Amino acid sequence: MKKFSANIVDVLNESVFPGTIFVENGKIIDIIHEYTDYDSFILPGFVDSHIHIESSMLTPSEFARISVVHGTVGCVADAHEIANVTGMDGIKFMIEDGRSVNYRYYFSAPPCVPATNMETSGASITPDDIRQLILEGNIKHLGEMMNFPGVIKRDPEVITKINLAKEFNLPIDGHAPGLTGKDLETYISNGINTDHESLTKEEAVEKLKLGMKILIREGSTAKNFDELIGLADTNFNKMMFCSDDKHPNDLIKSHINDLVKRSISRGISAMKTLKMACVNPVKHYKLDIGLLQKGDNADFIEVNNLNSLEILRTVISGETVAEHGKTKLKYIPSRLINNFNTSQKDIKDFKVIDKGKSVKVINVIDDQLVTHKTNFRLSPVDGFLFSDPNNDILKIAVVNRYNDSPPAVSFVKGFGMKEGAIASSVAHDSHNIIIVGAADAEICAAANMIIENKGGICYVNSRKKIKEILSLPIGGLMSNEPYSLVADKYDDLDMLVKMNGSKLTAPFMTLSFMALLVIPSLKLSDKGLFDGEKFELTDIYTG
């Protein structure tokens, strides 16, 4: 038998008392109230209510090793990214790898694979696949329903997947940026009950009034905490915290613990905050994460106080998995799984013919997934259009990684790079190769570097003779290295891009979302430029 003594924070009953927790076989068998003075506090562990583990560039086992340091005991994880690359094999890989460590993983059945028919994906997930996942007992919910037009228009396959979740009484996650009015009502009426895409307070309020639960998201690129936290004082029972996408260098610094601290510092009481961070995800998704009640799994954290929230210890199933900033989970090499079938490209593949017209330009917004769109008249050279770094207009390209086909090429504003190119095989949702650069030769070199390594993120600068890559051999999304090495290499690449003029908070994360077609307004797929407002491919030229 083990025992843990401190001031116990019973969030369910909104009380704090000195006491001792007795644990046997991973369960809390008793909690004794005492009259002793303790300096530290024991409270339920934090839960990330929506995350794509793949975006950390870490395997589930490695993600767990670092997140426990920050007091996270479990994640509601959407395997949408690896599923788009390798299908059911990818989902099963995530489940298998997550089970190799002492951590609470709860994976979804991703319903939008592929997310649209406007891009080339590596796989598809059918209704039969989803039924299989449910019957195998491996998933807790239906993942984010990105195809809101399909829901509204009653697309047969979309509705079949939704009905499967209803048949097994599973929660259905939403993804409805900017959706309002009757369309939003129709979307929610189909049983979709969460949303992590609210950009404004007004949008979140409308969704709350219609019965949705709002996830306050703070990832490496999409940051909505400041906009939405003011709603928590009166809506805390219908809100949760999530990171959605978290890059490795950010994960080294903090996780859900940072949102908890910021919430309390903004005047939201500790009990209300902890309900959002600990209780609400467990209740909504019906997780078997303990909440400091007799008979619960022994999952909790010990902190110095309820303001600075320094994590002293993280416990899962009665075992200490992190202590004083150090993980106790062991590094476990993961098997490799991938889908990369394209050949090297040539500089001429990235040329854009001048047609005497302005071009449509994707306009990046820092810390957001949405983009604006502008038009710009580039000066041609020998009948072709090139990047114009002086006006921050760079060429952007998407290369199909699943088979050989011509790259799609367009233009983007907001990256701020004066020279060089960056590329990534992390490009939501289908994860083709995406490149932004100041010169065609460097764009081609960066694309070929990703192809040669069968996945990764890289920076190429021919003038400075720089070619650096973080290889991602697992699905072109994840490294097989320990988290500290991945974070260091990512930091190095991030610094190189910023030294080259980029003012973006997370240039590589922003790059990965330039192919996310389901987020307005202008994005690029391997099939061409995509207008997210009209939900159709569009010409890069105006007029």
C-alpha positions as CSV (number, residue, x, y, z in Angstrom):
1,M,0.0,0.0,0.0
2,K,1.2,3.6,-0.8
3,K,0.1,6.8,0.9
4,F,0.3,10.4,-0.2
5,S,-0.2,13.3,2.2
6,A,-0.9,16.9,1.5
7,N,-3.7,19.4,1.3
8,I,-6.2,17.6,-0.8
9,V,-8.2,19.6,-3.4
10,D,-11.5,17.9,-3.9
11,V,-12.7,19.7,-7.0
12,L,-15.9,17.7,-7.4
13,N,-17.1,18.8,-3.9
14,E,-15.3,22.1,-4.0
15,S,-13.3,21.6,-0.8
16,V,-9.7,21.7,0.4
17,F,-8.6,19.7,3.4
18,P,-5.4,18.2,4.9
19,G,-5.4,14.5,4.4
20,T,-3.8,11.3,3.3
21,I,-4.6,9.2,0.2
22,F,-4.2,5.5,0.4
23,V,-3.5,3.6,-2.8
24,E,-3.4,-0.1,-3.6
25,N,-3.2,-1.7,-7.0
26,G,-3.4,1.6,-8.7
27,K,-6.7,2.6,-7.0
28,I,-7.6,5.0,-4.2
29,I,-8.8,2.8,-1.5
30,D,-9.3,5.5,1.1
31,I,-8.9,9.2,1.8
32,I,-8.5,10.3,5.4
33,H,-9.2,13.8,6.7
34,E,-6.5,15.1,9.0
35,Y,-5.7,18.1,11.2
36,T,-2.1,18.4,10.1
37,D,-0.4,21.3,8.4
38,Y,0.9,20.6,5.0
39,D,2.7,22.9,2.6
40,S,1.8,21.2,-0.7
41,F,-1.5,20.4,-2.5
42,I,-2.8,17.3,-4.2
43,L,-5.3,17.8,-7.0
44,P,-6.6,15.9,-10.0
45,G,-4.2,15.7,-13.0
46,F,-4.7,17.9,-16.0
47,V,-6.3,16.6,-19.2
48,D,-5.8,18.0,-22.7
49,S,-9.3,17.8,-24.1
50,H,-8.3,17.9,-27.8
51,I,-4.8,17.4,-29.3
52,H,-3.2,15.9,-32.3
53,I,-0.1,14.2,-30.8
54,E,1.5,14.1,-34.3
55,S,1.9,17.9,-34.3
56,S,4.3,17.6,-31.4
57,M,6.5,15.6,-33.8
58,L,6.8,13.1,-31.0
59,T,5.4,9.6,-30.8
60,P,2.7,9.1,-28.1
61,S,5.2,7.5,-25.8
62,E,7.6,10.5,-26.1
63,F,4.8,13.0,-25.8
64,A,3.7,11.3,-22.5
65,R,7.3,11.5,-21.1
66,I,7.4,15.3,-21.3
67,S,3.7,16.2,-20.7
68,V,3.7,14.4,-17.3
69,V,6.4,16.8,-16.2
70,H,3.8,19.5,-16.6
71,G,1.1,17.7,-14.7
72,T,-0.8,16.2,-17.6
73,V,-2.1,12.7,-16.9
74,G,-4.1,12.2,-20.0
75,C,-5.1,13.4,-23.5
76,V,-8.2,13.2,-25.7
77,A,-6.2,12.6,-28.9
78,D,-7.4,12.8,-32.4
79,A,-5.3,10.6,-34.7
80,H,-6.6,12.4,-37.8
81,E,-3.1,13.3,-39.0
82,I,-1.5,9.9,-39.2
83,A,-4.8,8.5,-40.4
84,N,-4.6,10.8,-43.5
85,V,-1.1,9.3,-44.2
86,T,-1.4,5.6,-43.4
87,G,-5.1,5.0,-42.6
88,M,-6.1,2.4,-40.0
89,D,-2.5,1.2,-39.6
90,G,-1.6,4.7,-38.4
91,I,-4.4,4.8,-35.8
92,K,-3.4,1.4,-34.5
93,F,0.2,2.6,-34.3
94,M,-0.8,5.5,-32.1
95,I,-2.9,3.3,-29.8
96,E,-0.2,0.7,-29.6
97,D,2.6,3.2,-28.9
98,G,0.5,5.1,-26.4
99,R,-0.1,1.9,-24.4
100,S,3.7,1.3,-24.1
101,V,3.8,4.0,-21.3
102,N,1.9,4.7,-18.1
103,Y,-0.3,7.4,-19.4
104,R,-4.0,7.9,-20.1
105,Y,-4.5,8.1,-23.9
106,Y,-8.0,8.3,-25.4
107,F,-8.0,8.2,-29.2
108,S,-10.7,9.2,-31.6
109,A,-12.1,7.6,-34.7
110,P,-11.3,10.4,-37.2
111,P,-14.3,10.9,-39.5
112,C,-12.7,13.2,-42.1
113,V,-10.0,11.1,-43.8
114,P,-9.6,12.5,-46.3
115,A,-10.8,15.9,-45.1
116,T,-11.9,17.0,-48.5
117,N,-11.7,15.7,-52.1
118,M,-9.7,18.8,-53.1
119,E,-6.4,17.3,-52.0
120,T,-4.6,14.0,-52.3
121,S,-4.5,12.0,-49.1
122,G,-2.6,8.8,-48.4
123,A,-5.6,6.9,-47.1
124,S,-9.3,7.0,-46.2
125,I,-11.3,5.9,-43.2
126,T,-14.6,4.4,-44.0
127,P,-17.7,3.9,-41.9
128,D,-16.8,0.2,-41.6
129,D,-13.3,1.2,-40.3
130,I,-15.0,3.4,-37.7
131,R,-17.3,0.6,-36.6
132,Q,-14.3,-1.7,-36.3
133,L,-12.4,0.7,-34.1
134,I,-15.5,1.1,-31.9
135,L,-16.1,-2.6,-31.6
136,E,-12.4,-3.2,-30.7
137,G,-12.9,-0.8,-27.8
138,N,-10.0,1.4,-28.8
139,I,-11.7,4.7,-29.1
140,K,-13.8,7.0,-26.9
141,H,-15.3,9.5,-29.3
142,L,-15.8,10.5,-33.0
143,G,-13.1,12.9,-33.9
144,E,-13.6,16.5,-35.1
145,M,-16.2,16.7,-37.8
146,M,-14.3,19.2,-40.1
147,N,-16.7,18.6,-43.0
148,F,-19.4,21.0,-41.8
149,P,-20.7,21.5,-45.4
150,G,-21.2,17.7,-45.6
151,V,-23.1,17.8,-42.3
152,I,-25.3,20.7,-43.4
153,K,-26.0,19.1,-46.8
154,R,-26.6,15.7,-45.3
155,D,-23.8,13.9,-47.2
156,P,-24.6,10.2,-46.8
157,E,-21.1,9.1,-45.7
158,V,-20.8,11.9,-43.2
159,I,-24.2,11.2,-41.7
160,T,-23.5,7.4,-41.6
161,K,-20.3,8.2,-39.5
162,I,-22.3,10.5,-37.2
163,N,-25.0,7.9,-36.7
164,L,-22.4,5.3,-35.8
165,A,-21.2,7.5,-32.9
166,K,-24.8,7.9,-31.8
167,E,-25.4,4.2,-32.0
168,F,-22.6,3.6,-29.5
169,N,-23.4,6.7,-27.4
170,L,-20.1,8.3,-28.2
171,P,-19.4,12.1,-28.0
172,I,-18.9,13.8,-31.4
173,D,-16.3,16.5,-31.7
174,G,-16.9,19.6,-33.8
175,H,-14.8,21.8,-36.0
176,A,-16.8,24.8,-37.2
177,P,-14.8,28.0,-37.6
178,G,-17.0,31.0,-38.3
179,L,-20.2,28.9,-38.6
180,T,-23.3,30.9,-37.5
181,G,-27.0,31.1,-37.7
182,K,-29.1,28.4,-39.2
183,D,-26.1,26.5,-40.6
184,L,-24.7,26.3,-37.1
185,E,-28.0,25.2,-35.7
186,T,-28.2,22.4,-38.3
187,Y,-24.6,21.4,-37.6
188,I,-25.2,21.1,-33.8
189,S,-28.6,19.4,-34.3
190,N,-26.8,16.4,-35.7
191,G,-25.3,15.7,-32.3
192,I,-22.0,17.5,-32.6
193,N,-21.3,18.8,-29.1
194,T,-17.9,20.5,-28.8
195,D,-16.0,23.1,-30.7
196,H,-12.4,24.3,-30.4
197,E,-12.4,26.7,-33.3
198,S,-14.1,29.8,-31.9
199,L,-12.0,32.8,-32.8
200,T,-14.2,35.4,-31.1
201,K,-16.1,35.7,-27.9
202,E,-19.3,36.3,-29.9
203,E,-18.8,33.1,-31.9
204,A,-18.3,31.1,-28.7
205,V,-21.3,32.6,-27.0
206,E,-23.6,31.6,-29.9
207,K,-22.3,28.1,-29.7
208,L,-22.7,27.9,-26.0
209,K,-26.3,29.1,-26.2
210,L,-27.0,26.3,-28.7
211,G,-25.7,23.7,-26.3
212,M,-22.1,23.2,-27.4
213,K,-19.2,22.9,-25.1
214,I,-16.3,25.2,-25.9
215,L,-12.7,24.2,-25.8
216,I,-10.3,27.1,-25.1
217,R,-7.4,26.4,-27.4
218,E,-3.9,27.6,-26.9
219,G,-1.5,25.8,-29.3
220,S,1.7,26.8,-31.0
221,T,-0.1,28.7,-33.7
222,A,-3.8,29.0,-32.8
223,K,-4.2,30.9,-29.6
224,N,-7.7,31.7,-28.4
225,F,-7.2,31.9,-24.6
226,D,-7.1,35.7,-24.2
227,E,-10.3,36.0,-26.4
228,L,-12.3,33.4,-24.6
229,I,-11.2,33.1,-21.0
230,G,-13.6,35.9,-20.0
231,L,-16.5,33.6,-20.6
232,A,-15.2,31.0,-18.1
233,D,-16.5,32.7,-14.9
234,T,-20.1,32.0,-15.8
235,N,-19.7,29.2,-18.3
236,F,-16.9,27.1,-16.7
237,N,-19.2,24.0,-16.5
238,K,-19.4,24.0,-20.3
239,M,-15.7,24.8,-21.1
240,M,-12.4,22.9,-21.3
241,F,-8.8,23.5,-22.1
242,C,-6.9,22.1,-25.1
243,S,-3.8,22.7,-27.1
244,D,-4.9,21.1,-30.4
245,D,-1.4,21.4,-32.0
246,K,1.7,21.8,-29.9
247,H,5.2,21.9,-31.3
248,P,8.1,20.2,-29.4
249,N,9.9,23.3,-28.3
250,D,6.7,24.8,-26.8
251,L,5.8,21.4,-25.1
252,I,9.2,21.5,-23.3
253,K,8.1,24.7,-21.7
254,S,4.5,24.0,-20.6
255,H,1.3,22.3,-21.4
256,I,-2.2,22.6,-19.8
257,N,-0.6,23.8,-16.6
258,D,0.2,27.1,-18.2
259,L,-3.5,27.7,-19.1
260,V,-4.5,26.8,-15.5
261,K,-2.1,29.4,-14.1
262,R,-3.2,32.1,-16.5
263,S,-6.8,31.4,-15.8
264,I,-6.4,31.8,-12.1
265,S,-4.3,34.9,-12.6
266,R,-7.2,36.4,-14.7
267,G,-9.5,36.1,-11.8
268,I,-11.2,32.8,-12.6
269,S,-11.3,30.9,-9.2
270,A,-9.1,27.8,-8.7
271,M,-12.1,25.5,-8.4
272,K,-13.7,26.8,-11.7
273,T,-10.4,26.6,-13.5
274,L,-9.7,23.1,-12.2
275,K,-13.1,21.9,-13.4
276,M,-12.2,23.0,-16.9
277,A,-8.7,21.5,-16.7
278,C,-9.5,18.2,-14.9
279,V,-13.1,17.4,-14.3
280,N,-15.0,18.5,-17.5
281,P,-13.0,16.4,-20.0
282,V,-13.4,13.3,-17.7
283,K,-17.1,13.8,-17.5
284,H,-17.8,14.7,-21.1
285,Y,-15.7,12.0,-22.7
286,K,-16.4,9.4,-19.9
287,L,-12.7,8.8,-19.2
288,D,-11.4,6.5,-16.5
289,I,-9.0,9.2,-15.2
290,G,-9.3,9.5,-11.4
291,L,-10.8,12.6,-9.8
292,L,-9.5,12.1,-6.2
293,Q,-12.5,10.0,-5.1
294,K,-12.5,6.7,-3.2
295,G,-12.4,3.9,-5.7
296,D,-11.0,6.1,-8.5
297,N,-7.8,5.4,-10.4
298,A,-4.9,7.0,-8.5
299,D,-4.2,9.8,-11.0
300,F,-3.2,13.1,-9.5
301,I,-0.6,15.8,-9.2
302,E,1.1,17.5,-6.2
303,V,1.8,21.2,-6.5
304,N,3.4,23.8,-4.2
305,N,0.3,26.0,-4.1
306,L,-2.7,27.0,-6.1
307,N,-1.2,30.1,-7.6
308,S,2.2,29.4,-9.0
309,L,1.3,25.7,-9.5
310,E,4.8,24.3,-9.6
311,I,4.4,20.6,-10.3
312,L,6.2,18.6,-7.6
313,R,5.0,15.2,-8.6
314,T,2.7,13.5,-11.2
315,V,1.1,10.2,-10.3
316,I,-0.7,7.8,-12.7
317,S,-2.2,4.5,-11.4
318,G,-0.4,5.1,-8.1
319,E,3.0,5.3,-9.8
320,T,5.1,8.5,-9.7
321,V,5.8,9.3,-13.4
322,A,7.4,12.7,-12.9
323,E,9.0,14.5,-10.0
324,H,10.5,17.9,-9.6
325,G,10.7,18.6,-13.3
326,K,12.1,15.2,-14.3
327,T,10.2,12.5,-16.1
328,K,10.4,9.0,-14.8
329,L,9.0,7.4,-17.9
330,K,11.6,5.5,-19.9
331,Y,12.4,6.3,-23.6
332,I,11.0,3.5,-25.8
333,P,12.0,3.4,-29.5
334,S,9.0,3.1,-31.7
335,R,8.6,1.1,-34.9
336,L,8.6,3.0,-38.2
337,I,5.5,3.5,-40.3
338,N,5.3,5.7,-43.4
339,N,3.8,6.4,-46.8
340,F,6.2,8.4,-49.2
341,N,6.2,7.6,-52.9
342,T,7.2,10.7,-54.9
343,S,10.5,11.3,-56.7
344,Q,12.9,14.2,-56.7
345,K,11.7,17.5,-58.4
346,D,13.3,19.9,-60.8
347,I,13.5,23.7,-60.6
348,K,11.3,24.1,-63.6
349,D,8.5,22.3,-61.7
350,F,8.1,25.5,-59.6
351,K,7.9,28.1,-62.4
352,V,4.8,30.3,-62.7
353,I,3.9,31.7,-66.1
354,D,3.1,35.5,-66.3
355,K,-0.3,36.0,-67.8
356,G,-0.3,39.8,-67.4
357,K,-2.6,39.7,-64.4
358,S,-2.3,40.1,-60.7
359,V,-2.1,36.9,-58.6
360,K,-4.2,36.0,-55.6
361,V,-2.0,36.0,-52.4
362,I,-2.5,34.0,-49.2
363,N,-2.2,36.5,-46.4
364,V,-0.9,34.9,-43.2
365,I,-2.3,36.0,-39.8
366,D,0.1,35.3,-36.9
367,D,-1.2,33.0,-34.2
368,Q,-4.3,32.0,-36.2
369,L,-5.3,29.3,-38.6
370,V,-7.4,31.5,-40.8
371,T,-5.9,33.6,-43.6
372,H,-6.9,36.7,-45.5
373,K,-6.5,37.1,-49.3
374,T,-5.1,39.9,-51.3
375,N,-4.1,40.5,-54.9
376,F,-0.6,41.6,-56.0
377,R,0.9,42.4,-59.4
378,L,4.4,40.9,-59.6
379,S,7.0,42.1,-62.1
380,P,7.7,39.2,-64.6
381,V,11.2,38.1,-65.6
382,D,11.5,36.4,-68.9
383,G,7.8,35.6,-68.9
384,F,7.7,34.1,-65.4
385,L,6.7,35.2,-62.0
386,F,9.0,34.9,-59.0
387,S,9.0,35.7,-55.3
388,D,9.3,39.3,-54.3
389,P,11.0,39.3,-50.8
390,N,11.1,43.1,-50.7
391,N,7.3,43.2,-50.6
392,D,7.1,40.0,-48.5
393,I,5.5,38.1,-51.4
394,L,7.0,34.6,-51.4
395,K,6.3,31.6,-53.6
396,I,4.5,28.7,-51.9
397,A,4.2,25.2,-53.3
398,V,2.6,21.9,-52.3
399,V,4.1,18.7,-53.7
400,N,2.1,15.5,-53.7
401,R,4.0,13.0,-51.6
402,Y,1.9,10.0,-52.5
403,N,2.6,9.9,-56.2
404,D,4.3,11.9,-58.9
405,S,2.4,14.8,-60.2
406,P,3.2,18.5,-60.9
407,P,3.5,20.7,-57.8
408,A,0.8,23.3,-57.1
409,V,2.4,26.8,-56.9
410,S,1.0,30.1,-55.6
411,F,2.1,33.1,-53.5
412,V,1.9,34.0,-49.8
413,K,2.5,37.1,-47.7
414,G,3.4,37.3,-44.0
415,F,6.4,34.9,-43.7
416,G,8.9,37.8,-43.9
417,M,11.8,35.7,-45.1
418,K,14.4,37.6,-47.1
419,E,16.1,34.6,-48.6
420,G,16.1,30.8,-48.4
421,A,13.3,28.4,-48.2
422,I,11.5,26.2,-45.6
423,A,9.7,23.0,-46.2
424,S,7.7,20.4,-44.2
425,S,5.9,17.1,-44.7
426,V,3.6,18.2,-41.8
427,A,0.9,19.9,-43.8
428,H,-2.6,19.6,-42.6
429,D,-4.7,17.7,-43.5
430,S,-3.2,15.4,-46.1
431,H,0.4,16.0,-45.2
432,N,1.8,16.5,-48.6
433,I,5.1,18.5,-48.8
434,I,4.6,22.3,-48.4
435,I,7.4,24.8,-49.2
436,V,7.7,28.6,-48.9
437,G,10.8,30.3,-50.3
438,A,12.4,33.4,-51.8
439,A,14.0,31.6,-54.8
440,D,12.9,28.7,-57.1
441,A,16.2,26.9,-56.7
442,E,15.9,26.9,-52.9
443,I,12.3,25.9,-53.0
444,C,13.3,22.9,-55.1
445,A,16.2,22.0,-52.9
446,A,14.0,22.1,-49.8
447,A,11.4,19.9,-51.4
448,N,14.0,17.4,-52.4
449,M,15.5,17.4,-49.0
450,I,12.2,16.3,-47.5
451,I,11.7,13.7,-50.2
452,E,15.2,12.3,-49.7
453,N,14.5,11.9,-45.9
454,K,10.9,10.7,-46.5
455,G,9.6,13.4,-44.2
456,G,10.8,16.2,-42.0
457,I,11.0,20.0,-41.6
458,C,14.0,21.8,-43.2
459,Y,15.6,25.1,-43.9
460,V,17.7,25.8,-47.0
461,N,19.8,28.9,-47.7
462,S,22.2,28.6,-50.6
463,R,24.0,31.9,-50.1
464,K,24.8,30.9,-46.5
465,K,25.4,27.3,-47.5
466,I,22.8,26.1,-44.9
467,K,20.9,22.8,-45.3
468,E,19.3,21.7,-42.0
469,I,16.6,19.1,-41.4
470,L,14.7,17.5,-38.6
471,S,13.9,14.1,-40.0
472,L,10.4,12.7,-39.3
473,P,10.5,9.1,-40.4
474,I,7.2,8.0,-38.7
475,G,4.5,9.0,-41.2
476,G,6.6,12.0,-42.2
477,L,5.1,13.5,-39.0
478,M,7.0,12.2,-36.0
479,S,10.5,11.6,-35.0
480,N,11.8,8.4,-33.3
481,E,14.2,10.4,-31.1
482,P,13.9,11.4,-27.5
483,Y,11.8,14.6,-27.0
484,S,14.8,16.7,-25.8
485,L,16.7,16.1,-29.1
486,V,13.6,16.8,-31.2
487,A,12.9,20.0,-29.3
488,D,16.5,21.2,-29.6
489,K,16.6,20.5,-33.4
490,Y,13.3,22.2,-33.9
491,D,14.5,25.2,-31.9
492,D,17.6,25.5,-34.1
493,L,15.5,25.5,-37.3
494,D,13.0,27.9,-35.8
495,M,15.8,30.3,-35.0
496,L,17.3,30.1,-38.5
497,V,14.0,31.1,-40.0
498,K,13.6,34.0,-37.6
499,M,17.2,35.2,-38.2
500,N,16.2,35.3,-41.8
501,G,13.5,37.9,-41.2
502,S,10.4,36.0,-40.2
503,K,8.4,37.6,-37.4
504,L,5.9,34.7,-37.1
505,T,5.6,33.2,-33.6
506,A,5.9,29.7,-35.1
507,P,6.9,29.7,-38.8
508,F,6.8,25.9,-39.2
509,M,3.5,25.5,-37.5
510,T,2.1,28.4,-39.6
511,L,3.5,26.7,-42.7
512,S,1.8,23.4,-41.9
513,F,-1.6,25.2,-41.8
514,M,-1.3,26.8,-45.2
515,A,-2.6,23.6,-46.7
516,L,-5.5,23.3,-44.2
517,L,-8.4,23.7,-46.7
518,V,-11.2,23.5,-44.1
519,I,-10.1,26.8,-42.5
520,P,-10.9,29.9,-44.6
521,S,-10.1,31.9,-46.5
522,L,-7.3,31.0,-49.0
523,K,-5.1,27.9,-48.8
524,L,-3.1,25.7,-51.1
525,S,-3.5,22.0,-51.8
526,D,-1.5,19.7,-54.1
527,K,-4.4,20.2,-56.6
528,G,-4.2,24.0,-56.5
529,L,-5.3,27.2,-54.8
530,F,-8.4,26.7,-52.6
531,D,-11.0,29.3,-51.7
532,G,-12.3,28.2,-48.3
533,E,-15.2,30.6,-48.4
534,K,-16.6,29.2,-51.6
535,F,-15.2,25.7,-50.8
536,E,-13.8,25.2,-54.2
537,L,-10.5,25.3,-56.1
538,T,-9.7,28.7,-57.7
539,D,-7.2,30.1,-60.3
540,I,-4.1,31.8,-58.9
541,Y,-4.7,34.7,-61.4
542,T,-7.3,37.4,-60.9
543,G,-9.9,38.3,-63.5
